[in-house]
Each structure stands twice: as structure tokens, then as C-alpha cells.
Amino acid sequence: MAKIVETNQVKADQQTRLIADLVRAFQKKQVALGARLAPLAIASRDMVELVGAVASLAQTELDGLIVPSERLTIEVRDNLLAKGYHLLHLTEGTVTPPEQVVPPRRGRICLQTSGTTGVPKIIEHTWQTLFTMSKLREFKPQNWLVTYQAGTYAWYQMLTLALFVPGQSLTLPRERDPVRAIEAALQHEVTAISGTPTFWRMAFLQFSATTLQALPLRQITLGGERVDQVILDRLQSLYPAATVTHIYASTEAGACIIVRDGREGFPIAWLAANGQASASDERPVLQVRDGTLWIRSPHAAVDQAEWINSGDAAEIRGDRVFILGREDKSIINVGGIKVAACDVERRILEHPSVLWCRVYGRKAPLLGQLVASDVVFRPAAVTATEAELAHFCNQHLPEYMVPRVWNFLDTIPTTDNLKTPVT
């Protein structure tokens, strides 16, 4: 059993006892509230309490699902009850029975999708598909900062790391905003952080480079959204002794692409020849079909098809495959010419004053769409005007790719999981 560090409460050498205490505390509440039936959806406002719930689910193989209180909307609640889940709300001390009785499945652990296009879907996993590091032979001890929202795929990757890999500890901030998270990381001397590029850009907005460099980081893992070369270079410059890794994963397909060479995208050699893969393959197999990334993965959810359409646009450029973003959001149609939003973002982010940007299409008569961009400048940087940014883009982009609409923001907009919202 690995160690879990909860900020302001326990020391790193109390890990085994802490996990056991968290499990006992959860099971005591479970018994007191009569919530022994499965499938069981467990809600709480306290991430540490949810860690105890997950550890208990792993030990007992009880059919369960984790949902943080902030995601428990009326629609989500009704959907869980309709699917046969007994809803145990630890913070409120309540149990709500389901609308119908559904037989539980031993060892099943379900996750919810982000729900950006409607009510979140329930995706079925097992501990075997969810724990992607089961074949790990050596993993150096690390103290990981947990930045992801409870119940998400990336959060489970952190939790299974602590539960099943010796020597791995977790630092759990009381609040999930980047300022509190970095403060907790500094206090507890974390050596590894897994987070989104947006998480890091928000940290850059609030902390000086000198403060951030005080973190003794040996491992930085990026995921959850498209990873660009600018953020890779910035992190490697700040932490030259750290390994900077970026991961492509989804709730449906699991962790599929892990890149450690410091470059955006992944090698073209990783694509399957003619899209073929034998049934004995233990590693994910990748293919680009008609500009879309398709995946065949041993970490996929239980009910997924053999080949999974990721829904992300992908393009082969030279010796790399670049993931452009969601198919329906990443391409802007300017007068019949297709513009990849990430190509424009890549250029804007190269401007020395720009910390973050988001490029998207805005409806326009005759042309269909115009390119628009939201921008946040670096702290203490000399801000640029619209004309200066347009001129900077014009030097390397054709005219139709240069944003015609610019919005300058004071802070970076984020989703609940510290990602940039898709416009």
C-alpha cells in the first residue's frame, strides 16, 4: 500500500494507516446509513473522503461509481437513479434508492464522461482496465500533486497509482484551484505533478518563475487536452531535471499515447500498418482514418467496440502525427478553406507577451466563419495591440488564418476539471 498525503493533516510516513483509516471511516458511514446494496454511486464534497470510498471499492470489488458533489446536478442524479444506482451522499448523510433494481457486477467500476454535450454518459470499466500500470516493473517513489476532479479518468489514474504501486504518494489540496494546489505542492515538496496545460498556464499567471522553480519536480505529466510545443518547452526550461511527459487518454479508450521525447504530437511509426493489429496486442494500436484518430486499446471500457473513434481530428505532418482537437470544434471554415484552430494558437502562443489563447470560429456573412481569438497576456508583460498580434501572425500564417476578432481577458476561463472550455 502506498502513502497518501492530505494537506494540513498527515505526514508522509502515515500512508498505510491513513488509507486503512479512510476505508474504515467510509465503511462505518456506509453501514450506519444502510448503504450496502450495489450498484452504489458515492457522492461527497470532500476529496479525501472519496479516496476512502475508492480504496474500499477496490478492496471489496463492490460495483460502484464516484461523483463529486459539484457534479451531482439534478440531471446527473436522476440519470444515476434511473440506471439502478443507490445514491450515497456522504456529506449530506443520505441514501436515495434507485428507480429500478439492477443486478450488480462484482469488480465493476464506472466513470462518467465530462457531459459537455449533455447529461454525462456512464462508462463501464473494471479495475484491470482502469489500472494501466499493472505491468510496471520499476517506478521511482514520487509524491504526486492531485489536480484533477474526483471521479474523472485522470483522477482514477492517480488513485490507482497510489493504491497499487509501492512508493507513490498523493498530495490532495483542500481546494482545487491552481493557487491552492501550488501552495500545497510547495508545502509538501511534491516531486511530480499531473495536470492539464491550462492548469500550468494558470499557475504561471499567479506565481513567479522563481517560486515555481522551488518545487523539486522530477516528473511532469500533461494530459486532458491538446498539448502544444510552447508549454512543453516552458516546463522543460523551468524544470530541466524533470521528465516531461504528455498523455493522450479518454474515459472510453483509456490511456493510449504516452510521449516522452519533448515534442508535440507522436511519432508516425506508432501508427498501425494498414490499421492491422493482432488479438494478442497488449499495447494500444493507433490509426488515422479520414483525418480522425481511431484507437484499439486493452485499457478500453468494457462495452466499447474493438476500434474506437476518438472524435479527435488528427493529421500526419512529416514524421509526426498531430492531434488537432475535437472534430466538430477544431476546424474553422473560412470561405470554404479549412483552418486548424491549433495552428493559429501555436503561432499566437509564440508571441513573447502571450500566456494563453483560444482560437475558434465566429459566424460571418458570405465567408461562413471568421477566425477569432481570446488572449491572456503574461504577468508584467508588455501587452500587445490587436494590430501587433495580427502582424505577428501574418509573418508566418496566410491572411485567411489570421484572427479578425480579438478578445483580451484578465484571467483564463476553465472547466471544473481545469481545462480550457471548448467554444
N, C-alpha and C positions, 0 to 999 in steps of 0.2 A: 504494500500500500504506500503510495507516495504522499507527500505532505501538501497541505493546503494552508495558505496564509490568509487570514482575514484581517484586513487593516484595523488598527486600533484595538485589537483584541488578543491575538495569539502570536506566539513566536514560531519560528520556522521548525523548531525541533519537536513541536507538539502535533505533527501531522497525523500520525496514526490514531492517536487518541481523539483528536478533533473530528476526524471523519466518523469514527465509531460513535462519538457523542452526537454528531449531527444526525446519523442514522437512527439512533435511539430516540432522539427528540422528535424526529418525523414520525417514527412508528408509534410512539406514545400518543401523539396527536391523532394519528390515523385510527388507532384503537378507540380512543376517547370519543371520537366523532362517529365511530361505526362505519368508517370508510374502508372496508375490507374487500368490497366487490370490485371486479375489474370488467371491462377496461376502465381505467381511472385517469381522469385529467386533473392535474395538480396545479393550482394557481397560488401565487404569493407575490407580495411586494418586495420580499427580502431574498436577494440572490443567494445568500449563504444558506437560508432555509431550503431553497430549491436544490442546492448542492447535496444536502442531506437526502432529499427526496430522490434525486438521480442515483445516488450511491445505494439507496435502499432498493430501487427498481433493478439495479444491476445485480445486487446480491440475491434478491428473491425471484428475479425474472418475471415479476408481475407485469402484466400488459398495461402500459401507461403512456402518458403524454404530459409534457411540461408546457405551461403557458404563463408568462409573467402577467401580473395584474394589469399592466398598462396595455396589453394586447387583448384583454378579455372584454371586447366590446359586446354589445347585445347580439350582433350578428354571429360573432365567434362563439359566444356562449350557446346560442340556440343551435348552431351547427353541431357543436360537440354533443349536446344532449340528444339531438336527432340521430347522431351516429352511434348512440348507445353508451356514451361515456358517463360515468358517475363523476360529477364535478366536486372536487375537494378544494375549497378555498381556505388555505392555511391562515392567511391574515385575518379573514372575517370569521373563521371558525365555523364554517357552514359546509354542508354536503347537500347537493342537489341531485336527485335521482334522474336517470335518463328517461326519454320518451318511450324507448323500446329496449328490450333485453337483447343484448348481442353477446354471443359466446366469446370469452376472452381467448387470446392466443398467447401461450406461455413464451416468454422471451421477446415478444414484440415491443418495440419502442417506436412511437410515431412522432413525426415532426410536422409542423405547419409551414407552408410556404409564406412568402412575405405578404401576399394579399394585395399587391399594388394594383391589380386589375379586378379586384372584387374580394369576396369572402375567401380567406386563406384555405387552400386545399390541404387535406391531411395525407401525408406521405408515409407509407409503412416501411420501417427498417427493422433490422434485428441488431443485437449488439455486435454480431460478426460483420455486418455490412457497414455499421456506423463507425466501428473502431478500425481505422485504416492503417494503423501502425502495428498490427498484430505480428508481422514478420520482421519487425525491427530487431536488429541484433545488438547494436550499440547506440546509446543515446546519452550524451553528456548531461549531467544534472543541470537543470535550469530552474529559475524562478520566473514564471510567466505572468505577465500582466493580462488580466482578462478584460477585454474592451467590448466584447460582443453582447448583444441582448440575450437573456436567458431563453432557452428553448430553440434557438436557431441552430442550423447545421454547424456553423463555425464555433458556437459556444459548446456544442457537444464534442467537437474535436478537442477543445481544451480540457473538458471534463474527463473524457476517456483517457487522455494523456496522463492526467493526474491519478486516475483510478487504476490504470493498468500498466503504466510504465514506471519502473522504480526511479527514484531520484528527481521526479518532476514535481514542482510545487506551483501553486497558483496564488497570486495576489488579487484579491477581489475588492475593488473600490466600493465604498458605500454608495457613491453616485457615479453614473456612467458618463458624465460629460468629460471631455478631454482634459480640462484643467484639473479636476479632482483625480482623474486617473493618473495623470503625470505626477501629481503631488504624492499619490500613494506609491507610485513606482520609485520616486526619489527616496521616500521614507523607508521603503523596504528593499531598496537596492535590487530591483528586478534585473535579471540578466537577459531576458527575452520578452519581446512584445509581438503579439499577433494582432493586426488591425488593418483597417482599410486605408487607402491613400488619403481619403478625406479626413480620417482621424488624425493622421500625421500633419496634414496641412492646417488643421485647426490648432494642433499643438504649436506649429511654427508661428501661428498668429498670436498666441498667448505667451510664449516663452522665448527667451533669447537662446541663441545657439550655444552660448556658454553654459546656461542652465541645463539644456538638454544633453549636452556632452558630459554632464556629471553622471548620467546613467551608465553603469558598467555593462552595456549591452554586448552580448556575444551572438545573439540570434535575433533577426528581424524578419517576420513573415507578413507578407502583404496578401490580401485577398478581399473577396466580397464585391469588388468592382474592377473595372479595367485599370491595369497598372501601366503607367507611362514611363518613358525613359527619364523624364525630369525628376520624378520622385525617387526612382532607383538611384540616380546619380547623387541626388541631395542626401539621401540616407547613407549611402556608402561614403560620401565625403565627411559627414558628421561622425560616423562610426566606422572608421577604417578597419578596426579589428573584428567587426561583426560580419557574419554571413547574412546576406540579404537575399531572401527567397520570396518568389511570388507564386501563388497557388490559384489555379482555376478549379472551382468546385461549385456544385449545386445541390440542393436538397434531394433532387431526383437521381442524379448521377453520382453523387459523392465527390471526393477529391480525385481529380482526373489528371491535372497537369501541374507538375512541380518544377520550377525553373530556378536554377542557382547560378547561371552564368552572367548575371548582371545586365542582361539585355531584355528589352521589351519583346513580347511575343515568345514563340518557342521554335526550336529547330524543325525545318521541314522534314528531316529524317524521321521524326516521330510519327508522321502520318503513316497509316497502314497502306501497304502496297495494294492498289486496286480495292481498298476497303475490306480486305480479307483478314480474318483472324480466326484462329482455331479455338475450339471449345475449351482447350486446356490453358489458354492465356490467363495469367494471374495479374496482369497489368492492364490498365485501361487502353483501349485502342481508339485512335482518332481518325477522322476523315472530314474533308471539306467537300460538301456537295452543293453545287449551285450557290456558292457563296455563304453557306451555312455550316457551322461546326456540328458534326454528329459524333456521338460517343458510345462506345460499348465498354461497360465498366463492371468489374467484380464488386465494386462498392455501391452499385446502384440499388435503389429502393426495391423492395420485394416484388411489387406489381408492375415494374417498368418493362417496356419492350426490350428486346435484345439490343437494338440500336436506338439511341435516344437523340431526338432532335433538341439541341441545346437552346434553340431560339436566338442564338447569338450569331451575328454576321462575322465572317472570317475571310481573310484574304492572304494569298501567298505572295510575298514580295522578296525576291532573291532567295536567300537560304532560310528565311523565317516565315512563320505563319503568325499573322497579327489578328487578334480578336478586336473587332471594331465596336462591339456593344450590341444591344438588343436590335433585332432585325427591323422592328417597326418604329424604332426611335433613333437609330444611329445614322440613317441615311437621309439627307436633305435633298429634295428635288427642286433644283433651281432652273426653271425654264427647260425642263427635260434632261438636265445634266445632274447626275448623281454625285453628291458631295458627302464624303465620310466625315461626320462631325469630329471624330477623334483626330483627324489630320489637321483640322483647323485648331483644335485645342492644343495639339502638340506644338504648333508654331507659336500660339499666344503665350503658352507657358514658358517658352524660351526667352520671353522679354524679361529683363532683369528686375522690373518692378512688380511683376505679376506673381502672386502666390497660388491662386486658384482660378479656374474659369470653367464655364459650362456653355457649350455651343449647341444650338438647336435651330429648328426651322420655324419661321413665323410666316403665316399666310400673307400672300401678297397678290394683288390683281395681275393678270397676264402671266407673271412668272411662276405662279403656284406657291412658291416659298422664297423667302429671303433668309440669308444666314444671319442669326442673331447670337450675341454672346453676353453672358453675365460674367463679371470680373471682380475679384477681390485682390487688392494690392498687398504687397508685403508690408509688415510694420516698419515705420520710419523710412520707407522707400519714397523716392520722388515719384509722385503719381503721374501717369501719362494721360494725355488727352485722347479723345476718340480719333482725331486726325493722326496723332503719333502712333497709336496702335494699328490703325488701318495702314499707314505707311510701312510699319514694321512687318505686317503680314504680306503686303504687296511685294516685298523683296523676295519672297520665296513661294508665294501662292498665286495662282491665276486670279484674275479680278473677281470672277464669279464665286470664289471661295472666301473672299474677304468679308467679314461681317459688316452689314449695313446698319445694324441696330446694336448699340452698346448700352449695357446697364451696369453701373458701378455700385457694388454692395459693400456694406460695412463689415458684414460677417458672412460666413459660409453656411448656406442652408443645408440641413441634414435630415435624414430619416431617423426613425427610432434606433436603427442599427448603425448609426454614424456613417451613412453613405450619402453621396450626392443624389438628391431626388432626380428621377428621370422626367424630363419635361415632355 
